[in-house]
Amino acid sequence: MAPADRVLLVEDDPALRRVVEVSLTVRGYQVDTAASASTALELTEHHPDLIVVDLGLPDMDGVDLVSRLRTSSTVPILVASARDARTAKVAALQAGADDYLPKPFDVEQLLIRIRTLLSSQPPNGDPLRSSA
């Protein structure tokens, strides 16, 4: 992991958001957090290297957020959601998510998936990669 890896965490549950934020921060990640899709879209201006998205957001369904993010970016997206149904997983992956982690999850599982997604990305100067 490069010291500058920036993760955007989109999670509406404040307790879980805080636990994940602290877990990532102590491991050297820079973490931006959002409790809503609208805030997440604003925070993409910080050019995250990876985005973790919950599907149950208050202002937009997480699948729609993934789809919207994917229209302008190839940044890896990891969905972490309590929607464990096969249809939810398929919808998230079809919308452009790179991986899906069902809740509840162990933080170590999340960290492994984040490291894997980040290591599969080619290095470049602009982490908010254009898909165009």
N, C-alpha and C positions, 0 to 999 in steps of 0.2 A: 504494500500500500504506500503510495506516495503521500507525503505529509499534507499535500494540498487537496486531497480528495474531499469534495464537497457533496454532501447528501442532503436532498430535500425530503423531509419526512412529512407526509400528508396523512394526518391521523386526528380524528375528532375526539377521541377519548383522551382527556387531559392526563390521566394517570399513566396510561400506556405510552402516550407521546413523551412524557417526561422520562420514564424508564429507558425507552429506546434512545432518546436524545443523550442522556447521561452515558449509557453504555457505548454509544458511538463516539462521543466526545473523549472519553477516557482512553479510547483506542486510537486517538489521533485524527479522527474525522472532523471536518468542519460541518456543522449541522444547522440547517435552517428548518424551522418547523412551521406547519400551517394546519389549522383546524378546519379549513374549508377549501373547496376547489378554487374559489375566487382568489384567496390569498396565495394559494399554490401557484396559480398562473402569474401573479405579480412577482413572486419570488423566483420564477425561472429567469428573471433578469440577472440574478446572481450567478447564473451559469453553473448549475449543479452537474456533477459528474455522474450522478445516479439519483433516481427518484423512487421513493417507497410510497405506495399509494394504498390507502384503505378504500374499500368500495362503498362503505356506508357513510357518505359525507352529507352534511346538512343542506348544502345548496346545489349539489349536482351529484348524480350517480358517479361512482368512481370509474366505471367502465366508460362513461362519456368523457370523463377527464382524461383517461388514458388515450382515448381516440383523438381528443383535441390536442393533447401534447404531441402525439405521433404525427400530426399534420405538419408540424414545423421542426421536429427534432428527432434525432436517432439516439438520444441519451438513453441508457438502459433504464427500464422501468420494472420494478419488482412490486407486485401486488401482494399485500399482506391483509387477508380478510377473514372474517368469521363465516363468510359465505363459502361453505365447503362443498356445495353441490357441484356436480360435474358441469352443469350448464353455466354456472357463474365462472368457473375456471375457463371453460371454453370461450365464453364471451370476452373475458379479460384478455386472454391470449389472442383472440381474433382482433380485438381492438388495438393490439400492438404491444401488450405487456411482454416482457422477456422471460419472466418467471412468476410463479404463484406460490405463496406460502400461506397455508391455512392457519387461522388462529384457533386455539392458543398455540403459540410457538415458543420455543426456547430461544433466548437471545443469541446463543451460540449458533443455532441454525440460521438465524437471520444474518449474522456476521459472515458465516461461510458463504451464503448465497450472494451477499454484497461483494465480498472479495472475489468470488468467481465471476460475477458480472463485470466488475471493474477490470479484472485482469484480461478479460476477453476483448476489451476495447482497445483499438489502436491509439497510441499516444498522438495528440495533436495540440495545437495552441488554443483551440476554442472548444471547451468541453460541451457547449450547447451546439451539437453538430446539426447542421441542416440536412434534411432528407432530400432536398431538391438538388 
